[in-house]
């Protein structure tokens, strides 16, 4: 009973520290250290604090994480997302809701090189929300599409979070990355179905293209000016565009292209990076870490080539920015690893995983229901913590239970990452929604209102993946056969 009270007190302390906006790594480390001090004494605690920072991070397998992050940063600055968005928009923007579909397609494509939901949402917010608003999309729908499609970054390989799960559990990195392909595609198709069937009805002028909408706005302004100045000659200059209206010439440069002049190089570069990562691993030519390093180098070459005409200063500025962003993100990830390792050591010292496993095994309920309830707990956790923190806190508890009940570790990893991603857009604290709100200036409650119906589509897809594991395990089984 005393140990139970200590565990509950430490968990409450962790929640309070997080609510006070203390960094996640410090919250985990302080809570875990205090719990260890109460349970085991100060000598044991100081030994743990002295050894854990090294033991938690001194693993060669972890080098794949900064390599994937670096690759994503280079790809982000190489304008790959912008080029993919331009091509996708040209292909589908004529359809009702086409610009929203193009946004989902671009998010899926960019996720294949960025591996980050936050990075994907931030990038696509700047690229597409303004265009959708000019096209007639309500603010809620435009931002909701970007927020939910941004979650594809943690599912579609190369996902840093799937890799982290594999490292923590000992599962195959190649198989867990392969497991994210079909679920990622199904999720994107779910968003597209909603946009085409329901979402496009909210668009004010779905029959007009963006260029036409801008032209009409310009013509209306010119006509209003003519009415105010009857003596204006027909050759007089047209009225200026309303503030915030996209420039017609700039819009035509991006969306009025012919098939020949579209930036196909973005798709070629995207495919090249994707094939290096997955093709190298699946064929056995490269290890997972080698694939990530080679892909990062290729992304660097692409970045330098993209800005080759802008001079060395521009190229170095982009490279330097990508390196600094990578260092910041990698430091955050490894700090969380250290803090969570201290907290996990406390949980193990308090026998929490064993206690929970025995309690769950003793319940008179079907194993599938047990795992389903544990997975649903990830939704509220995702509203308060980032994906990495949720993974690191919950995997030591959920994974042993699932293995005890006979579930597949690859399928479990995909479900954990998928539901954690949904938690990232769940009100009231969905982090991805705050990112979109900050990048666009749209109120956070508006983003939440737009993301809710799309989140329901995501839950439907998750339910299908939960009850039909063969969908998730099809590609990993082929990888396992190839490796054998």
MARFITOR-633258 format. One record per residue (C-alpha): residue number from 1; residue in one letter; chain; y, x, z. Coordinates in steps of 0.5 Angstrom, whole numbers, m for minus. Layout:
# residues N
GUVEX    i  aa  ch     py     px     pz
GUVEX  NUM   a   A      Y      X      Z
...
***
This chain:
# residues 484
GUVEX    i  aa  ch     py     px     pz
GUVEX    1   x   A      0      0      0
GUVEX    2   x   A      5      6      2
GUVEX    3   x   A      4      9     m5
GUVEX    4   x   A      5      2     m9
GUVEX    5   x   A     11      2     m5
GUVEX    6   x   A     13      9     m7
GUVEX    7   x   A     12      8    m14
GUVEX    8   x   A     16      1    m15
GUVEX    9   x   A     22      4    m11
GUVEX   10   x   A     22     10    m16
GUVEX   11   x   A     21      5    m22
GUVEX   12   x   A     27      1    m19
GUVEX   13   x   A     31      8    m19
GUVEX   14   x   A     29      9    m26
GUVEX   15   x   A     32      3    m28
GUVEX   16   x   A     38      3    m24
GUVEX   17   x   A     40     10    m27
GUVEX   18   x   A     39      8    m34
GUVEX   19   x   A     43      2    m33
GUVEX   20   x   A     48      7    m30
GUVEX   21   x   A     48     10    m37
GUVEX   22   x   A     45     17    m34
GUVEX   23   x   A     42     20    m40
GUVEX   24   x   A     35     18    m41
GUVEX   25   x   A     32     26    m40
GUVEX   26   x   A     36     26    m33
GUVEX   27   x   A     34     19    m31
GUVEX   28   x   A     26     21    m32
GUVEX   29   x   A     27     28    m29
GUVEX   30   x   A     30     26    m23
GUVEX   31   x   A     26     20    m21
GUVEX   32   x   A     20     24    m22
GUVEX   33   x   A     22     29    m18
GUVEX   34   x   A     24     25    m12
GUVEX   35   x   A     17     21    m13
GUVEX   36   x   A     14     28    m13
GUVEX   37   x   A     18     30     m7
GUVEX   38   x   A     16     24     m3
GUVEX   39   x   A      8     24     m5
GUVEX   40   x   A      7     32     m5
GUVEX   41   x   A     12     35     m1
GUVEX   42   x   A     18     40     m4
GUVEX   43   x   A     13     46     m5
GUVEX   44   x   A      9     42    m10
GUVEX   45   x   A     15     39    m13
GUVEX   46   x   A     19     46    m14
GUVEX   47   x   A     13     49    m17
GUVEX   48   x   A     12     43    m22
GUVEX   49   x   A     20     43    m24
GUVEX   50   x   A     19     51    m25
GUVEX   51   x   A     13     50    m30
GUVEX   52   x   A     14     43    m33
GUVEX   53   x   A     20     45    m38
GUVEX   54   x   A     15     51    m41
GUVEX   55   x   A      9     47    m41
GUVEX   56   x   A     11     41    m44
GUVEX   57   x   A     15     44    m50
GUVEX   58   x   A     11     51    m51
GUVEX   59   x   A      6     48    m56
GUVEX   60   x   A      6     50    m64
GUVEX   61   x   A      4     43    m66
GUVEX   62   x   A     11     41    m63
GUVEX   63   x   A     15     45    m69
GUVEX   64   x   A     13     39    m74
GUVEX   65   x   A     18     35    m70
GUVEX   66   x   A     25     40    m71
GUVEX   67   x   A     22     41    m78
GUVEX   68   x   A     22     33    m80
GUVEX   69   x   A     29     32    m77
GUVEX   70   x   A     32     38    m81
GUVEX   71   x   A     29     35    m87
GUVEX   72   x   A     32     28    m86
GUVEX   73   x   A     39     31    m84
GUVEX   74   x   A     39     35    m91
GUVEX   75   x   A     36     29    m95
GUVEX   76   x   A     42     25    m92
GUVEX   77   x   A     47     30    m94
GUVEX   78   x   A     44     31   m101
GUVEX   79   x   A     46     23   m102
GUVEX   80   x   A     39     21   m103
GUVEX   81   x   A     40     15   m100
GUVEX   82   x   A     46     13   m104
GUVEX   83   x   A     43     15   m111
GUVEX   84   x   A     36     10   m109
GUVEX   85   x   A     41      5   m107
GUVEX   86   x   A     45      5   m113
GUVEX   87   x   A     38      5   m117
GUVEX   88   x   A     35     m1   m113
GUVEX   89   x   A     42     m5   m113
GUVEX   90   x   A     42     m4   m121
GUVEX   91   x   A     35     m7   m121
GUVEX   92   x   A     35    m13   m117
GUVEX   93   x   A     42    m15   m116
GUVEX   94   x   A     42    m20   m121
GUVEX   95   x   A     37    m24   m117
GUVEX   96   x   A     40    m29   m111
GUVEX   97   x   A     40    m24   m105
GUVEX   98   x   A     39    m18   m110
GUVEX   99   x   A     44    m14   m106
GUVEX  100   x   A     40    m15   m100
GUVEX  101   x   A     34    m14   m103
GUVEX  102   x   A     36     m7   m106
GUVEX  103   x   A     39     m5    m99
GUVEX  104   x   A     32     m6    m96
GUVEX  105   x   A     29     m2   m102
GUVEX  106   x   A     34      3   m100
GUVEX  107   x   A     32      3    m93
GUVEX  108   x   A     25      4    m94
GUVEX  109   x   A     26      9    m99
GUVEX  110   x   A     30     13    m95
GUVEX  111   x   A     26     12    m89
GUVEX  112   x   A     21     16    m93
GUVEX  113   x   A     25     22    m92
GUVEX  114   x   A     29     21    m86
GUVEX  115   x   A     24     19    m81
GUVEX  116   x   A     29     16    m76
GUVEX  117   x   A     31      9    m75
GUVEX  118   x   A     38     11    m72
GUVEX  119   x   A     39     15    m78
GUVEX  120   x   A     37     10    m83
GUVEX  121   x   A     41      4    m80
GUVEX  122   x   A     47      9    m80
GUVEX  123   x   A     47     11    m87
GUVEX  124   x   A     46      5    m90
GUVEX  125   x   A     51      1    m86
GUVEX  126   x   A     56      5    m89
GUVEX  127   x   A     53      5    m96
GUVEX  128   x   A     51     m3    m97
GUVEX  129   x   A     55     m7    m91
GUVEX  130   x   A     62     m7    m95
GUVEX  131   x   A     59     m8   m101
GUVEX  132   x   A     55    m14    m99
GUVEX  133   x   A     61    m17    m95
GUVEX  134   x   A     65    m17   m102
GUVEX  135   x   A     59    m20   m105
GUVEX  136   x   A     60    m26   m101
GUVEX  137   x   A     54    m24    m95
GUVEX  138   x   A     56    m27    m88
GUVEX  139   x   A     57    m21    m83
GUVEX  140   x   A     51    m23    m79
GUVEX  141   x   A     47    m23    m85
GUVEX  142   x   A     49    m17    m88
GUVEX  143   x   A     49    m13    m82
GUVEX  144   x   A     42    m16    m80
GUVEX  145   x   A     39    m14    m86
GUVEX  146   x   A     41     m7    m85
GUVEX  147   x   A     39     m7    m77
GUVEX  148   x   A     32     m9    m79
GUVEX  149   x   A     31     m5    m85
GUVEX  150   x   A     33      1    m81
GUVEX  151   x   A     27      0    m76
GUVEX  152   x   A     23      2    m82
GUVEX  153   x   A     25      9    m81
GUVEX  154   x   A     20     10    m75
GUVEX  155   x   A     14      7    m79
GUVEX  156   x   A     14      9    m86
GUVEX  157   x   A     12     17    m86
GUVEX  158   x   A     14     22    m84
GUVEX  159   x   A     16     19    m78
GUVEX  160   x   A     17     23    m72
GUVEX  161   x   A     15     18    m67
GUVEX  162   x   A      8     17    m71
GUVEX  163   x   A      8     25    m70
GUVEX  164   x   A      9     25    m63
GUVEX  165   x   A      4     20    m61
GUVEX  166   x   A     m1     24    m65
GUVEX  167   x   A      1     30    m61
GUVEX  168   x   A      1     27    m54
GUVEX  169   x   A     m6     23    m56
GUVEX  170   x   A    m10     28    m60
GUVEX  171   x   A    m10     24    m66
GUVEX  172   x   A    m10     26    m73
GUVEX  173   x   A     m3     27    m75
GUVEX  174   x   A     m5     26    m82
GUVEX  175   x   A     m9     20    m81
GUVEX  176   x   A     m3     17    m76
GUVEX  177   x   A      2     18    m82
GUVEX  178   x   A     m2     15    m87
GUVEX  179   x   A     m3      9    m82
GUVEX  180   x   A      4      8    m83
GUVEX  181   x   A      5      7    m91
GUVEX  182   x   A      2      0    m91
GUVEX  183   x   A      5     m3    m85
GUVEX  184   x   A     12     m1    m87
GUVEX  185   x   A     11     m4    m94
GUVEX  186   x   A      9    m10    m91
GUVEX  187   x   A     15    m10    m87
GUVEX  188   x   A     19     m9    m92
GUVEX  189   x   A     16    m15    m96
GUVEX  190   x   A     17    m19    m90
GUVEX  191   x   A     25    m18    m90
GUVEX  192   x   A     25    m19    m98
GUVEX  193   x   A     21    m26    m97
GUVEX  194   x   A     26    m28    m92
GUVEX  195   x   A     32    m26    m96
GUVEX  196   x   A     30    m29   m103
GUVEX  197   x   A     27    m36    m99
GUVEX  198   x   A     32    m37    m94
GUVEX  199   x   A     38    m31    m93
GUVEX  200   x   A     41    m32   m100
GUVEX  201   x   A     43    m39    m99
GUVEX  202   x   A     48    m37    m94
GUVEX  203   x   A     51    m33    m99
GUVEX  204   x   A     58    m36   m101
GUVEX  205   x   A     58    m34   m109
GUVEX  206   x   A     51    m32   m110
GUVEX  207   x   A     52    m33   m118
GUVEX  208   x   A     57    m27   m118
GUVEX  209   x   A     56    m20   m118
GUVEX  210   x   A     60    m15   m114
GUVEX  211   x   A     64    m13   m120
GUVEX  212   x   A     65    m20   m122
GUVEX  213   x   A     67    m22   m115
GUVEX  214   x   A     72    m16   m115
GUVEX  215   x   A     75    m18   m122
GUVEX  216   x   A     76    m26   m120
GUVEX  217   x   A     80    m23   m113
GUVEX  218   x   A     84    m19   m118
GUVEX  219   x   A     86    m25   m123
GUVEX  220   x   A     87    m30   m117
GUVEX  221   x   A     92    m25   m114
GUVEX  222   x   A     95    m24   m121
GUVEX  223   x   A     96    m31   m122
GUVEX  224   x   A     99    m32   m115
GUVEX  225   x   A    104    m27   m117
GUVEX  226   x   A    106    m30   m124
GUVEX  227   x   A    107    m37   m120
GUVEX  228   x   A    112    m33   m115
GUVEX  229   x   A    115    m30   m121
GUVEX  230   x   A    116    m34   m127
GUVEX  231   x   A    120    m29   m131
GUVEX  232   x   A    114    m24   m131
GUVEX  233   x   A    112    m22   m138
GUVEX  234   x   A    105    m22   m140
GUVEX  235   x   A    105    m15   m140
GUVEX  236   x   A    107    m14   m133
GUVEX  237   x   A    103    m10   m128
GUVEX  238   x   A     98    m14   m125
GUVEX  239   x   A     98    m15   m117
GUVEX  240   x   A     95    m10   m112
GUVEX  241   x   A     88    m12   m110
GUVEX  242   x   A     88    m15   m103
GUVEX  243   x   A     87    m10    m97
GUVEX  244   x   A     80     m8    m96
GUVEX  245   x   A     77    m10   m103
GUVEX  246   x   A     73     m5   m107
GUVEX  247   x   A     76     m2   m113
GUVEX  248   x   A     73     m5   m119
GUVEX  249   x   A     73      2   m123
GUVEX  250   x   A     69      5   m117
GUVEX  251   x   A     65     m1   m116
GUVEX  252   x   A     63      0   m124
GUVEX  253   x   A     62      7   m123
GUVEX  254   x   A     56      6   m118
GUVEX  255   x   A     54     m1   m120
GUVEX  256   x   A     56     m2   m127
GUVEX  257   x   A     51      3   m130
GUVEX  258   x   A     46      3   m135
GUVEX  259   x   A     39      5   m134
GUVEX  260   x   A     41     12   m138
GUVEX  261   x   A     46     13   m133
GUVEX  262   x   A     43     11   m126
GUVEX  263   x   A     42     17   m121
GUVEX  264   x   A     35     17   m122
GUVEX  265   x   A     35     24   m119
GUVEX  266   x   A     35     21   m113
GUVEX  267   x   A     28     18   m114
GUVEX  268   x   A     26     24   m117
GUVEX  269   x   A     28     28   m111
GUVEX  270   x   A     25     23   m106
GUVEX  271   x   A     18     23   m109
GUVEX  272   x   A     18     30   m109
GUVEX  273   x   A     19     31   m102
GUVEX  274   x   A     14     25   m100
GUVEX  275   x   A      9     28   m105
GUVEX  276   x   A     10     35   m101
GUVEX  277   x   A      9     32    m94
GUVEX  278   x   A      3     27    m96
GUVEX  279   x   A      0     30   m102
GUVEX  280   x   A      0     37    m98
GUVEX  281   x   A     m3     34    m92
GUVEX  282   x   A     m8     29    m95
GUVEX  283   x   A    m11     35   m100
GUVEX  284   x   A    m12     40    m95
GUVEX  285   x   A     m7     45    m98
GUVEX  286   x   A     m2     45    m92
GUVEX  287   x   A     m3     43    m85
GUVEX  288   x   A      2     38    m82
GUVEX  289   x   A      7     43    m80
GUVEX  290   x   A      7     47    m86
GUVEX  291   x   A      8     41    m90
GUVEX  292   x   A     14     39    m86
GUVEX  293   x   A     17     46    m86
GUVEX  294   x   A     16     46    m94
GUVEX  295   x   A     19     39    m95
GUVEX  296   x   A     25     42    m91
GUVEX  297   x   A     26     48    m95
GUVEX  298   x   A     26     43   m101
GUVEX  299   x   A     31     39    m98
GUVEX  300   x   A     35     45    m97
GUVEX  301   x   A     35     47   m104
GUVEX  302   x   A     36     39   m107
GUVEX  303   x   A     43     39   m102
GUVEX  304   x   A     45     46   m105
GUVEX  305   x   A     44     44   m112
GUVEX  306   x   A     47     37   m111
GUVEX  307   x   A     54     40   m109
GUVEX  308   x   A     53     47   m113
GUVEX  309   x   A     60     45   m117
GUVEX  310   x   A     64     44   m111
GUVEX  311   x   A     64     51   m109
GUVEX  312   x   A     61     55   m103
GUVEX  313   x   A     65     52    m98
GUVEX  314   x   A     63     45    m99
GUVEX  315   x   A     55     47    m99
GUVEX  316   x   A     56     51    m93
GUVEX  317   x   A     60     45    m89
GUVEX  318   x   A     54     41    m91
GUVEX  319   x   A     49     46    m89
GUVEX  320   x   A     52     47    m83
GUVEX  321   x   A     53     40    m81
GUVEX  322   x   A     46     39    m82
GUVEX  323   x   A     44     45    m78
GUVEX  324   x   A     48     42    m72
GUVEX  325   x   A     46     35    m72
GUVEX  326   x   A     38     38    m72
GUVEX  327   x   A     40     42    m66
GUVEX  328   x   A     43     36    m63
GUVEX  329   x   A     37     31    m64
GUVEX  330   x   A     32     36    m63
GUVEX  331   x   A     35     38    m56
GUVEX  332   x   A     35     31    m54
GUVEX  333   x   A     28     30    m56
GUVEX  334   x   A     25     36    m52
GUVEX  335   x   A     30     34    m46
GUVEX  336   x   A     27     28    m46
GUVEX  337   x   A     20     31    m47
GUVEX  338   x   A     21     35    m41
GUVEX  339   x   A     24     29    m36
GUVEX  340   x   A     18     25    m38
GUVEX  341   x   A     13     30    m37
GUVEX  342   x   A     16     30    m30
GUVEX  343   x   A     16     23    m29
GUVEX  344   x   A      9     23    m32
GUVEX  345   x   A      6     28    m27
GUVEX  346   x   A      9     23    m21
GUVEX  347   x   A      5     17    m24
GUVEX  348   x   A     m1     22    m25
GUVEX  349   x   A      0     24    m18
GUVEX  350   x   A      0     17    m15
GUVEX  351   x   A     m6     15    m19
GUVEX  352   x   A     m2     10    m23
GUVEX  353   x   A     m6     11    m30
GUVEX  354   x   A    m13     10    m26
GUVEX  355   x   A    m11      4    m22
GUVEX  356   x   A     m8      0    m28
GUVEX  357   x   A    m14      2    m32
GUVEX  358   x   A    m19      0    m27
GUVEX  359   x   A    m15     m7    m26
GUVEX  360   x   A    m14     m8    m33
GUVEX  361   x   A    m22     m7    m34
GUVEX  362   x   A    m23    m12    m28
GUVEX  363   x   A    m20    m18    m31
GUVEX  364   x   A    m24    m23    m34
GUVEX  365   x   A    m20    m24    m40
GUVEX  366   x   A    m22    m21    m48
GUVEX  367   x   A    m20    m14    m49
GUVEX  368   x   A    m16    m16    m55
GUVEX  369   x   A    m12    m21    m50
GUVEX  370   x   A    m11    m15    m45
GUVEX  371   x   A     m8    m10    m51
GUVEX  372   x   A     m4    m15    m54
GUVEX  373   x   A      0    m17    m47
GUVEX  374   x   A      1     m9    m46
GUVEX  375   x   A      4     m8    m53
GUVEX  376   x   A      8    m14    m52
GUVEX  377   x   A     11    m11    m46
GUVEX  378   x   A     14     m6    m51
GUVEX  379   x   A     19    m11    m53
GUVEX  380   x   A     23    m11    m47
GUVEX  381   x   A     23     m4    m46
GUVEX  382   x   A     25     m2    m53
GUVEX  383   x   A     32     m6    m51
GUVEX  384   x   A     34     m1    m46
GUVEX  385   x   A     31      5    m48
GUVEX  386   x   A     30      9    m55
GUVEX  387   x   A     24     10    m58
GUVEX  388   x   A     22     17    m56
GUVEX  389   x   A     23     15    m49
GUVEX  390   x   A     19      8    m49
GUVEX  391   x   A     13     12    m53
GUVEX  392   x   A     13     18    m47
GUVEX  393   x   A     13     13    m42
GUVEX  394   x   A      8      8    m44
GUVEX  395   x   A      3     12    m48
GUVEX  396   x   A      0     15    m42
GUVEX  397   x   A     m2      8    m39
GUVEX  398   x   A     m4      4    m45
GUVEX  399   x   A     m8     10    m49
GUVEX  400   x   A    m13     11    m44
GUVEX  401   x   A    m14      3    m43
GUVEX  402   x   A    m15      2    m50
GUVEX  403   x   A    m20      8    m51
GUVEX  404   x   A    m23      5    m45
GUVEX  405   x   A    m24     m2    m48
GUVEX  406   x   A    m26      1    m55
GUVEX  407   x   A    m20      1    m59
GUVEX  408   x   A    m18      5    m65
GUVEX  409   x   A    m13     10    m63
GUVEX  410   x   A    m10     11    m70
GUVEX  411   x   A     m9      3    m70
GUVEX  412   x   A     m6      3    m63
GUVEX  413   x   A     m1      8    m65
GUVEX  414   x   A      2      4    m71
GUVEX  415   x   A      2     m2    m66
GUVEX  416   x   A      6      2    m61
GUVEX  417   x   A     11      5    m66
GUVEX  418   x   A     12     m2    m69
GUVEX  419   x   A     13     m6    m63
GUVEX  420   x   A     18     m1    m60
GUVEX  421   x   A     22     m1    m67
GUVEX  422   x   A     22     m9    m66
GUVEX  423   x   A     25     m8    m59
GUVEX  424   x   A     30     m3    m62
GUVEX  425   x   A     33     m9    m65
GUVEX  426   x   A     32    m14    m59
GUVEX  427   x   A     38    m17    m56
GUVEX  428   x   A     41    m16    m51
GUVEX  429   x   A     41     m8    m52
GUVEX  430   x   A     38     m7    m58
GUVEX  431   x   A     40      0    m60
GUVEX  432   x   A     40      0    m67
GUVEX  433   x   A     44     m6    m67
GUVEX  434   x   A     49     m2    m63
GUVEX  435   x   A     49      3    m69
GUVEX  436   x   A     50     m2    m74
GUVEX  437   x   A     56     m5    m70
GUVEX  438   x   A     59      2    m69
GUVEX  439   x   A     59      4    m76
GUVEX  440   x   A     61     m3    m79
GUVEX  441   x   A     66     m5    m74
GUVEX  442   x   A     62    m12    m74
GUVEX  443   x   A     62    m15    m67
GUVEX  444   x   A     55    m13    m64
GUVEX  445   x   A     53    m21    m62
GUVEX  446   x   A     54    m22    m70
GUVEX  447   x   A     49    m17    m71
GUVEX  448   x   A     44    m20    m66
GUVEX  449   x   A     45    m27    m69
GUVEX  450   x   A     44    m24    m76
GUVEX  451   x   A     38    m20    m74
GUVEX  452   x   A     34    m25    m70
GUVEX  453   x   A     31    m29    m76
GUVEX  454   x   A     29    m23    m79
GUVEX  455   x   A     26    m20    m73
GUVEX  456   x   A     21    m27    m73
GUVEX  457   x   A     19    m24    m80
GUVEX  458   x   A     17    m17    m77
GUVEX  459   x   A     13    m21    m71
GUVEX  460   x   A      9    m25    m76
GUVEX  461   x   A      7    m18    m80
GUVEX  462   x   A      6    m15    m73
GUVEX  463   x   A      1    m21    m71
GUVEX  464   x   A     m3    m20    m78
GUVEX  465   x   A     m3    m12    m77
GUVEX  466   x   A     m6    m14    m70
GUVEX  467   x   A    m11    m19    m72
GUVEX  468   x   A    m13    m15    m78
GUVEX  469   x   A    m14     m8    m76
GUVEX  470   x   A    m17     m6    m83
GUVEX  471   x   A    m10     m6    m86
GUVEX  472   x   A     m8     m1    m82
GUVEX  473   x   A    m14      3    m82
GUVEX  474   x   A    m15      3    m90
GUVEX  475   x   A    m11      9    m92
GUVEX  476   x   A    m13     13    m85
GUVEX  477   x   A    m20     12    m87
GUVEX  478   x   A    m19     15    m94
GUVEX  479   x   A    m16     21    m91
GUVEX  480   x   A    m22     22    m86
GUVEX  481   x   A    m27     22    m91
GUVEX  482   x   A    m23     27    m95
GUVEX  483   x   A    m22     32    m89
GUVEX  484   x   A    m30     31    m88
***
